[in-house]
Amino acid sequence: MKLPVFVLILLFWGIENYAQSKSTGPIIETFGAVAKIDDPDYATDITATYKVVFDIMDSPEDISALNTKIETAARFLNMHAQSGVPKENMKVALVVHGNASKDIITDTAYQQRFGLDNPNAKMIEALLDAEVTIVFCGQSSVSRDIPRDDIRPGVQLALSAMTALIQLQNEGYRLIKF
């Protein structure tokens, strides 16, 4: 069987080198890797203020896995900063509820529930350090038996995810649901 030349090149060069490389930073250094897009047809307005709220309700079934839905906020910050949008022009919020509730609890609470440290802890801390607003649904807190003391410091407790989403949108935040 004769393989096409490009397949042989990929095998020789390494498939991982074929894919465009991604990088993290400059805002979130250890999470949120993104690809650089050179000369896009639809240009990013680097003078605009981007107010965005991510509705985070899903979480991986694997309790040791990072929640990539939360990581979307890091990707948003990094890709726009890499493209020239100043950090002060990005206002990012997460509203966490449902299955993602476990992802914003302390390591101690995660250890008690699952026997390991919260795999999202460092990412949550990096987002909070970058001034991302993280709001936790009070209704999820009660229904999932997550008391206030189990919530990671810096995460704000709201009446509900619905209330927080409405209020943030009333403040000019645009909803992104991934």
C-alpha positions in Angstrom: 0.0 0.0 0.0 1.4 3.4 -1.0 0.8 6.3 1.4 0.3 9.8 0.1 3.3 12.1 0.5 1.6 14.4 3.1 0.8 11.4 5.3 4.4 10.3 5.2 5.5 13.8 6.1 3.1 13.9 9.0 4.3 10.6 10.3 8.0 11.7 10.0 7.5 15.3 11.3 4.9 14.3 13.9 1.2 15.0 13.8 1.4 17.2 16.9 3.6 19.6 14.9 1.1 19.8 12.1 -1.6 21.3 14.3 -1.3 25.0 15.0 0.3 25.6 18.4 -1.7 27.2 21.2 -0.4 29.4 24.0 -1.7 30.6 27.3 -1.3 34.1 28.8 -0.9 36.9 29.1 -3.7 37.1 31.6 -4.2 33.5 32.7 -0.7 31.9 32.4 -1.5 28.2 33.2 -5.0 27.8 31.6 -6.9 28.9 28.6 -4.6 28.1 25.7 -5.7 29.6 22.4 -4.5 29.7 18.8 -3.3 32.9 17.2 -5.3 33.9 14.2 -3.3 36.0 11.8 -5.0 38.6 9.8 -8.7 37.5 10.3 -11.2 38.7 7.8 -13.5 39.8 10.6 -11.3 42.0 12.7 -11.5 42.2 16.5 -12.3 45.7 17.8 -9.5 46.2 20.3 -11.0 49.5 21.5 -14.3 48.0 22.5 -15.3 47.0 26.1 -16.3 43.4 26.3 -18.7 42.5 29.1 -19.5 38.8 29.0 -21.2 36.4 31.3 -20.7 32.6 30.9 -23.6 30.4 32.1 -21.7 27.4 33.6 -23.9 24.4 34.5 -22.1 21.4 33.0 -19.2 19.6 34.5 -17.3 16.4 33.5 -18.4 13.2 35.0 -14.8 12.4 35.9 -14.3 14.1 39.3 -10.5 14.4 38.6 -11.0 16.3 35.3 -10.8 20.1 34.8 -14.0 21.8 33.8 -13.4 23.1 30.3 -16.6 25.1 30.5 -15.0 27.2 33.2 -11.7 27.3 31.3 -13.6 29.1 28.5 -13.4 32.3 30.6 -9.6 31.9 30.6 -9.5 31.3 26.9 -11.7 34.4 26.4 -9.3 36.6 28.4 -6.2 35.2 26.8 -7.3 35.2 23.2 -8.5 38.8 23.4 -5.4 40.0 25.2 -3.2 38.2 22.7 -5.1 40.1 20.0 -4.5 43.5 21.6 -7.6 44.1 23.7 -6.5 45.7 27.0 -7.3 43.8 30.2 -9.3 46.8 31.5 -11.6 46.5 28.5 -12.7 42.9 29.5 -15.3 42.4 32.2 -15.9 38.7 32.6 -18.3 36.9 34.9 -19.2 33.3 35.5 -22.6 32.1 36.9 -22.1 28.6 38.2 -24.9 26.2 39.0 -26.2 22.7 38.4 -23.6 19.9 37.9 -20.8 22.5 37.9 -21.5 23.4 41.5 -18.9 21.0 42.8 -16.2 22.8 40.8 -16.2 25.9 42.9 -15.9 24.3 46.3 -12.8 24.3 48.5 -10.2 21.6 48.4 -11.3 20.5 51.9 -14.9 20.1 50.9 -13.9 18.4 47.7 -11.7 16.0 49.7 -14.6 15.2 52.0 -16.9 14.5 49.1 -14.6 12.9 46.6 -11.3 12.0 48.3 -9.1 14.3 46.2 -8.3 18.0 45.8 -10.5 20.0 43.5 -8.9 19.8 40.1 -10.4 23.3 39.3 -9.0 25.1 42.3 -5.9 26.6 40.7 -8.0 27.7 37.7 -10.6 29.3 39.9 -7.9 31.1 41.8 -6.3 32.4 38.6 -9.7 33.6 37.3 -10.4 35.4 40.6 -6.9 36.9 40.6 -7.7 38.2 37.1 -10.8 40.0 38.5 -13.3 37.6 37.0 -16.6 37.7 38.9 -17.7 34.2 39.9 -21.3 33.9 41.1 -22.7 30.7 42.6 -26.4 29.9 42.5 -27.9 29.9 46.0 -30.6 27.4 44.9 -27.8 25.0 43.7 -26.1 25.5 47.0 -29.1 24.3 48.9 -30.2 21.5 46.5 -26.7 20.1 46.3 -25.9 20.5 50.0 -23.0 23.0 49.5 -23.0 25.3 52.5 -21.4 28.8 52.3 -18.3 27.5 54.2 -17.6 25.0 51.4 -17.6 27.7 48.7 -14.2 28.8 47.6 -13.3 32.3 49.0 -13.9 35.0 46.4 -16.9 33.2 44.9 -20.1 35.2 45.5 -23.3 33.5 46.5 -26.5 34.7 44.7 -30.2 34.1 45.3 -30.2 32.0 42.1 -28.4 31.6 38.8 -31.4 33.0 37.0 -31.3 36.2 39.1 -27.5 36.6 38.6 -27.8 36.1 34.9 -30.7 38.6 34.6 -28.8 41.2 36.7 -25.6 40.9 34.8 -27.4 41.2 31.5 -29.2 44.3 32.8 -25.7 45.7 33.6 -24.7 45.2 29.9 -23.1 41.8 30.1 -23.6 39.6 27.0 -24.6 36.0 27.7 -22.4 33.2 26.2 -23.6 29.7 26.8 -21.2 27.0 25.8 
